[in-house]
Amino acid sequence: MNTKPRWKLTVVSVGLGLALLWVLQQGKAMWHATAWTSRNACWKDNIDVPAYETKNSMERELGTARPIEHYHIRSAVLEKDQAKLWNRARQLLGLQDASNVQSFGDEKQKFVANQFYTQCTLMSRSLLDGNALYIRIPKNGNDNIRCNLMNWPGEGSDLPCLNRTKGLQLSTSGVRIWTFVRHPISRFVSGYTEVEFRNQDDPKVQAKFTHPIGTKERFREYVTSMLQGRKVPQIYHTFSQSWLGTRFPVITAGKIESMDKDWLAIQEWLGIARPIPFDKECNVHPTSADPLGTTAIAKLALEEDPSLMQALCALLLPDFLNFAYELPEVCKLNKNVTGLWPVRP
């Protein structure tokens, strides 16, 4: 029996199959690249994003009068990712050379960096008789939000911090999970003010610093000391928001910068029949008024020192990308910042 024609047919079929697979892969890659460029235009000239990372872009909730955002979050949970971000910030501030960016200089830095990117810091709030869950993030309007939630229908209760390292098992099936996020630099500065405000009368904390509170030198010293692995009480107020990805790969979030609109949108998304406007005067936090002048001086320090701004951009780059915030111009122009994230495996 002659098997030659069948053999030829098999070869041709395999060849056509491989060719078709290649065409499909190329088409998929081009679609991903187009999707990233159109949704994240401010990044297209500055960062090489692998196709598998396009899920970090935003998606719109359909069917509501006011659209609300859903964010796919990639957290820096791997040590190599944390080290690369941490060490680039250190390099930009002249704390180390470029010889080794893949590992930490010591265990103190490793410990603080891991907490910076993965530690949940506040309790969450169960709402609407257990049908919704508000994830609290420090310096993102928590006091205001908790006060406003008192006017919502249904019962609510506080839950332990949803930290992946705590081993807490919580069923979220059918529960709508949401939060509010904030511009990474603005939030870091606000967190810094909180740290200084709460520690101003603690002589042990003050002894750790050379420069006095309320100076540009003190703000820079705070950033550099953290990058050296030194901790002070309340430091978690300046930690990354992207720890959310360690517990929730996708989360619904409003933005502090558009609170009035997003507060109503969240309520509509949750099915509240009569959304209640946000009351900004409800339980205002004392540091909002910048009692020590630390917020104003930190902003001035960042304006005058490009390396300091770039270091914070490098440190907080996951927050910029995960929550679709545009980098400051001084950071967008530096590929040592924009080329850091996503970190290729």
Secondary structure, 3 states (H helix, E strand, C coil): CCCHHHHHHHHHHHHHHHHHHHHHHHHHHHHHHHHHHHHCHHHCCCCCCCHHHHHHCCEECCCCCCCCEEEECCCCCCHHHHHHHHHHHHHHCCCCCCCCCCCCCCHHHHHHHHHHHHCCCCCEEEEHHHCEEECCCCCCCHHHHHHHHCCCCCCCEEECCCCHHHCCCCCCCCCEEEEEECCHHHHHHHHHHHHHHHHCCCHHHHCCCCCCCCCHHHHHHHHHHHHCCCCCCCHHHHCCHHHHHHCCCEEEEEEHHHHHHHHHHHHHHHCCCCCCCCCCCCCCCHHHHCCCCHHHHHHHHHHHCHHHHHHHHHHCHHHHHHCCCCCCHHHHCCHHHHCCCCCCC
